[in-house]
């Protein structure tokens, strides 16, 4: 799966988006037939709608949106407009911790 993902990223960088979509489709088919889950970086590394690898600047736009207690990372696919929102955990400072000052 890792090899196919690397090939799909290379294909997008060379400009062949259809080949990259085919590689991602093969990853999804392999995961289904083998009843395995792809690693997290692969699961988060492609657009669910158009199945293109998410590469910052080429196929995606990253934004940090801060609201209330937490912040979110919003990943937007430039090809189709699909969005993924991930929570960003902030480090909590403990009482009595000398580094908190």
GIPEWO-V72261 format. One record per residue. N is the residue number from 1. RES is the residue in one small letter. PHI is phi in whole degrees, -180 to 180 (NA if undefined). PSI is psi in degrees with one decimal (999 if undefined). Layout:
n;res;phi;psi
N;RES;PHI;PSI
N;RES;PHI;PSI
This chain:
n;res;phi;psi
1;x;NA;-39.4
2;x;-63;-40.1
3;x;-65;-43.3
4;x;-64;-39.0
5;x;-65;-43.7
6;x;-62;-39.3
7;x;-65;-37.6
8;x;-68;-37.7
9;x;-65;-42.0
10;x;-63;-39.2
11;x;-64;-39.9
12;x;-66;-41.3
13;x;-65;-29.6
14;x;-84;-11.8
15;x;103;1.9
16;x;-98;86.3
17;x;-75;-30.3
18;x;-67;-40.0
19;x;-65;-39.3
20;x;-63;-40.1
21;x;-64;-37.7
22;x;-65;-41.4
23;x;-62;-42.5
24;x;-66;-39.1
25;x;-62;-38.3
26;x;-65;-38.3
27;x;-61;-44.3
28;x;-65;-41.2
29;x;-64;-43.5
30;x;-62;-41.1
31;x;-65;-37.4
32;x;-70;-42.4
33;x;-72;-35.9
34;x;-88;-2.9
35;x;53;43.9
36;x;-124;158.0
37;x;-99;135.6
38;x;-65;157.0
39;x;-60;159.5
40;x;-59;-39.2
41;x;-67;-26.5
42;x;-80;-42.3
43;x;-61;-37.3
44;x;-90;-1.8
45;x;-98;6.8
46;x;-140;156.0
47;x;-76;132.1
48;x;-71;-28.6
49;x;-85;-50.7
50;x;-106;-0.9
51;x;55;48.0
52;x;-116;142.7
53;x;-62;140.2
54;x;-90;107.4
55;x;-120;120.0
56;x;-57;129.9
57;x;93;-34.8
58;x;-94;-50.9
59;x;-122;-6.9
60;x;-137;162.3
61;x;-128;130.4
62;x;-107;133.4
63;x;-136;144.4
64;x;-107;123.3
65;x;-115;121.4
66;x;-104;128.2
67;x;-140;122.8
68;x;56;-122.9
69;x;-77;-29.1
70;x;-130;171.8
71;x;-119;159.7
72;x;-128;146.5
73;x;-99;119.9
74;x;-106;117.7
75;x;-105;119.9
76;x;-115;128.2
77;x;-76;126.7
78;x;-73;-29.3
79;x;-68;-48.0
80;x;-122;-11.0
81;x;89;4.3
82;x;-65;142.0
83;x;-123;141.6
84;x;-122;132.6
85;x;-115;123.8
86;x;-119;135.0
87;x;-75;140.6
88;x;-107;118.4
89;x;-83;133.1
90;x;-94;147.4
91;x;-75;128.5
92;x;-87;139.2
93;x;-95;133.4
94;x;-89;151.2
95;x;-67;140.0
96;x;82;-1.5
97;x;-78;125.0
98;x;-69;-23.2
99;x;-79;-10.0
100;x;-73;-14.3
101;x;-82;999
